[in-house]
Amino acid sequence: MNFNDRRALAMLPARIAALDTQIAELNVVLADPDLYARDPARFGATTVALAVARDELAVAEEQWLRLEMLREKIEAAEPGT
């Protein structure tokens, strides 16, 4: 693994946790049944932000999985481990 892969693997869990938190917060905002009627612009912006955060989370999880599998493959191939 190169430096960038090792760094990304180390940083991705925190990124994933932050995105999980952001998604939970956005879901709380959208759980307000009167939000759309009271503030359609905020509803729209929150909906878009939620979609973006979910997409970013999916990308981060896929990247973490790919790097973790690569790390495990490399460690399994090294003699003495």
matplotlib code that plots the C-alpha trace (Angstrom):
import matplotlib.pyplot as plt

x = [0.0, 1.3, 1.3, -2.0, -3.8, -2.6, -3.5, -7.0, -7.5, -6.6, -8.9, -11.9, -13.5, -13.7, -15.2, -17.7, -18.7, -19.0, -21.3, -23.4, -23.8, -24.7, -27.3, -28.9, -29.1, -30.6, -33.1, -34.2, -34.8, -36.8, -38.8, -40.7, -44.1, -44.7, -41.3, -42.4, -45.5, -43.6, -40.3, -40.3, -36.8, -35.3, -37.0, -35.6, -32.1, -32.2, -33.4, -30.5, -28.0, -29.2, -28.9, -25.4, -24.4, -25.8, -23.8, -20.6, -21.1, -21.6, -18.4, -16.4, -17.6, -16.7, -13.3, -12.7, -13.7, -11.5, -8.5, -9.1, -9.3, -6.1, -4.4, -5.5, -4.3, -0.9, -0.5, -1.5, 1.1, 3.9, 6.0, 6.0, 2.7]
y = [0.0, 3.4, 6.4, 7.8, 4.5, 4.0, 7.6, 7.2, 3.9, 5.6, 8.6, 7.0, 5.6, 9.2, 10.4, 7.6, 8.4, 12.1, 11.4, 9.0, 11.8, 14.4, 12.0, 11.4, 15.2, 15.8, 13.0, 14.7, 18.0, 16.1, 14.3, 17.5, 16.9, 20.6, 21.5, 21.5, 23.7, 26.0, 26.3, 24.7, 26.1, 24.5, 21.3, 21.3, 22.2, 19.6, 16.9, 17.7, 17.8, 14.4, 12.9, 14.2, 12.9, 9.5, 9.4, 10.5, 7.8, 5.1, 6.2, 6.4, 2.9, 1.4, 3.0, 1.8, -1.7, -1.7, -0.5, -2.8, -5.8, -4.7, -4.3, -7.8, -9.3, -7.7, -8.8, -12.4, -12.4, -11.2, -14.1, -14.4, -12.7]
z = [0.0, -0.8, 1.6, 0.3, 0.7, 4.3, 5.2, 3.6, 5.4, 8.7, 8.1, 6.6, 9.8, 11.2, 7.9, 7.9, 11.5, 10.7, 7.8, 9.9, 12.4, 9.7, 8.2, 11.6, 12.1, 8.7, 9.3, 12.6, 10.7, 8.1, 10.7, 11.5, 9.8, 9.4, 7.9, 4.3, 4.9, 7.2, 5.3, 1.8, 1.0, 4.1, 3.4, -0.2, 1.0, 3.7, 1.3, -1.1, 1.7, 2.9, -0.6, -0.9, 2.5, 1.7, -1.6, 0.2, 2.8, 0.2, -1.6, 1.7, 2.8, -0.6, -0.5, 3.1, 2.1, -0.9, 1.1, 4.0, 1.6, 0.0, 3.3, 4.4, 1.1, 1.4, 5.0, 4.1, 1.4, 3.6, 5.0, 8.8, 9.4]

ax = plt.figure().add_subplot(projection="3d")
ax.plot(x, y, z, "-o")
ax.set_aspect("equal")
plt.show()
